[in-house]
Amino acid sequence: MMKWIPVVLALLLTACSSDSQKTYYQLPTLVAPASSVSNSVTTANQRQLWVESVGVADYLNSPGLVYQTTDVQYVIAANNLWASPLEQQLQQALVGNLSSALPGWVVSSRPQSSNHDVLNVTVTGFHGRYDGKVIVSGQWTLNHQRQTITRYFSQEMIQTEDGYDALVRTLAKGWQQQASEIAAQLK
């Protein structure tokens, strides 16, 4: 019995000393890139949209992906992390998706002139859930010619595969669908 003690201690020390591998995720680009031939001059009659900000709820504003484990509990992953801040990824994806969905518009994350519409988005849900669903929710506000329009969004999608890779792909698909809905309302 005594000869097993060193073996057990060695196994425990090995298990405690091993670092968990961190994995980093970036939202994939799901839209075709804008035409490589683009007009660099903005004409006076082109609609311009400035995506001023995309903010996230506090619990999403961390490096780890979020997973809801019960109706009231959320876990922020320690080893499955966003490669860059989630707010930044969401804004870049939204600009790309809106640019694709709104041909003839100039969509940018920076103001191009003083004559532009301004879009702000707040994301309150962007996570996986214990029942195999993925949640994308929040609200967007558009300022157009001194008029403010606010819309709420909430969607649940089925995650068809297990794992964080599938979660991130499903989140990206939901975000793309939300951009399409915003574009439809802007047209």
Secondary structure per residue as TSV (DSSP state, phi and psi in degrees):
chain	resnum	aa	ss	phi	psi
A	1	M	-	360.0	-40.0
A	2	M	T	-66.0	-29.6
A	3	K	T	-71.6	-15.7
A	4	W	H	-82.6	-21.4
A	5	I	H	-59.0	-47.6
A	6	P	H	-62.3	-36.1
A	7	V	H	-65.3	-45.3
A	8	V	H	-63.7	-43.1
A	9	L	H	-62.6	-41.8
A	10	A	H	-62.6	-42.3
A	11	L	H	-64.3	-41.5
A	12	L	H	-64.1	-43.9
A	13	L	H	-64.2	-39.2
A	14	T	H	-65.0	-43.3
A	15	A	H	-65.6	-39.2
A	16	C	H	-74.4	-29.0
A	17	S	H	-87.1	-15.2
A	18	S	-	-75.8	129.9
A	19	D	-	-83.2	139.5
A	20	S	-	-74.9	139.7
A	21	Q	-	-75.4	132.8
A	22	K	-	-90.8	139.5
A	23	T	E	-120.4	136.0
A	24	Y	E	-112.8	141.9
A	25	Y	E	-125.5	143.5
A	26	Q	-	-128.3	138.1
A	27	L	-	-62.5	130.1
A	28	P	-	-73.6	153.9
A	29	T	-	-82.4	119.6
A	30	L	-	-105.8	-3.3
A	31	V	S	-108.2	154.7
A	32	A	-	-67.5	137.7
A	33	P	-	-60.7	149.2
A	34	A	-	-58.8	153.5
A	35	S	-	-50.6	138.1
A	36	S	S	-70.5	-18.9
A	37	V	S	-98.0	104.6
A	38	S	-	-128.6	154.5
A	39	N	-	-83.5	117.0
A	40	S	-	-83.3	-8.1
A	41	V	S	-100.5	126.3
A	42	T	-	-87.6	125.0
A	43	T	-	-86.1	159.7
A	44	A	T	-63.3	-29.3
A	45	N	T	-92.3	-0.8
A	46	Q	S	-75.8	134.0
A	47	R	-	-73.1	139.9
A	48	Q	E	-121.9	135.8
A	49	L	E	-127.6	122.6
A	50	W	E	-102.3	115.0
A	51	V	E	-84.4	90.9
A	52	E	E	-66.2	-45.7
A	53	S	E	-157.6	152.5
A	54	V	E	-128.0	111.8
A	55	G	E	-105.1	157.0
A	56	V	E	-124.9	153.5
A	57	A	-	-59.2	154.1
A	58	D	G	-52.7	-42.2
A	59	Y	G	-68.7	-18.0
A	60	L	G	-92.0	-12.6
A	61	N	S	-87.3	57.2
A	62	S	S	-140.1	164.4
A	63	P	S	-68.9	-23.2
A	64	G	E	-87.7	146.9
A	65	L	E	-66.4	151.1
A	66	V	E	-109.1	138.8
A	67	Y	E	-134.6	128.6
A	68	Q	E	-88.8	120.0
A	69	T	-	-94.4	-25.4
A	70	T	S	-144.2	-175.1
A	71	D	S	-65.8	-16.5
A	72	V	S	-128.9	-2.4
A	73	Q	-	-114.5	139.3
A	74	Y	E	-127.2	144.5
A	75	V	E	-120.1	133.0
A	76	I	E	-102.4	119.5
A	77	A	E	-62.0	139.5
A	78	A	E	-92.8	-25.9
A	79	N	E	-117.0	-5.0
A	80	N	E	-115.6	99.5
A	81	L	E	-119.0	155.3
A	82	W	E	-74.1	137.3
A	83	A	S	-69.3	-30.8
A	84	S	S	-140.6	165.5
A	85	P	-	-53.1	137.4
A	86	L	H	-58.2	-42.1
A	87	E	H	-56.1	-43.7
A	88	Q	H	-64.7	-44.8
A	89	Q	H	-62.4	-43.1
A	90	L	H	-64.4	-40.8
A	91	Q	H	-66.3	-44.9
A	92	Q	H	-62.3	-43.6
A	93	A	H	-65.2	-40.2
A	94	L	H	-64.7	-43.3
A	95	V	H	-60.7	-45.2
A	96	G	H	-64.0	-45.2
A	97	N	H	-66.7	-41.5
A	98	L	H	-68.5	-37.2
A	99	S	H	-60.1	-40.2
A	100	S	H	-69.6	-39.8
A	101	A	H	-81.7	-14.8
A	102	L	S	-123.0	70.8
A	103	P	T	-61.7	141.5
A	104	G	T	89.6	-10.2
A	105	W	-	-96.0	155.5
A	106	V	E	-105.6	111.4
A	107	V	E	-112.2	128.2
A	108	S	E	-146.6	158.9
A	109	S	S	-92.1	3.2
A	110	R	S	-132.5	146.0
A	111	P	-	-65.5	135.4
A	112	Q	-	-97.6	-25.8
A	113	S	S	-160.6	-175.7
A	114	S	S	-87.2	-9.5
A	115	N	S	-105.2	76.2
A	116	H	-	-143.8	156.0
A	117	D	E	-82.2	152.3
A	118	V	E	-122.6	126.2
A	119	L	E	-114.2	129.1
A	120	N	E	-125.0	137.3
A	121	V	E	-127.4	138.0
A	122	T	E	-119.9	122.2
A	123	V	E	-99.7	119.9
A	124	T	E	-103.2	-16.4
A	125	G	E	-142.0	125.5
A	126	F	E	-158.4	73.4
A	127	H	E	-157.2	166.0
A	128	G	E	-89.0	163.2
A	129	R	E	-135.4	154.9
A	130	Y	T	-56.9	-23.9
A	131	D	T	-93.2	13.7
A	132	G	S	84.9	10.4
A	133	K	E	-104.0	157.0
A	134	V	E	-117.7	135.8
A	135	I	E	-111.0	130.3
A	136	V	E	-131.6	114.4
A	137	S	E	-147.2	162.6
A	138	G	E	157.1	-149.8
A	139	Q	E	-150.5	155.2
A	140	W	E	-129.8	150.7
A	141	T	E	-130.0	129.8
A	142	L	E	-115.5	129.8
A	143	N	E	-104.5	114.2
A	144	H	E	-131.0	113.9
A	145	Q	T	48.3	54.1
A	146	R	T	64.7	16.7
A	147	Q	E	-116.3	137.1
A	148	T	E	-111.3	129.4
A	149	I	E	-120.0	128.4
A	150	T	E	-122.7	133.5
A	151	R	E	-133.0	141.3
A	152	Y	E	-99.3	149.6
A	153	F	E	-137.3	147.8
A	154	S	E	-157.5	121.6
A	155	Q	E	-138.2	146.9
A	156	E	E	-120.5	131.0
A	157	M	E	-124.7	152.7
A	158	I	E	-83.5	130.5
A	159	Q	-	-86.9	113.5
A	160	T	-	-80.9	-17.1
A	161	E	S	-130.0	162.0
A	162	D	-	-85.3	158.7
A	163	G	S	104.9	163.5
A	164	Y	H	-69.5	-33.7
A	165	D	H	-58.0	-47.8
A	166	A	H	-66.0	-36.9
A	167	L	H	-60.6	-48.0
A	168	V	H	-64.4	-40.6
A	169	R	H	-64.1	-39.7
A	170	T	H	-69.7	-39.5
A	171	L	H	-60.4	-43.5
A	172	A	H	-62.9	-40.1
A	173	K	H	-63.9	-41.8
A	174	G	H	-64.2	-39.1
A	175	W	H	-67.4	-38.3
A	176	Q	H	-64.0	-42.3
A	177	Q	H	-62.0	-38.8
A	178	Q	H	-66.6	-39.7
A	179	A	H	-61.7	-39.0
A	180	S	H	-63.5	-39.4
A	181	E	H	-67.7	-39.1
A	182	I	H	-62.6	-47.4
A	183	A	H	-58.8	-41.6
A	184	A	H	-62.1	-36.8
A	185	Q	H	-74.2	-30.4
A	186	L	H	-74.6	-28.8
A	187	K	-	-68.0	360.0
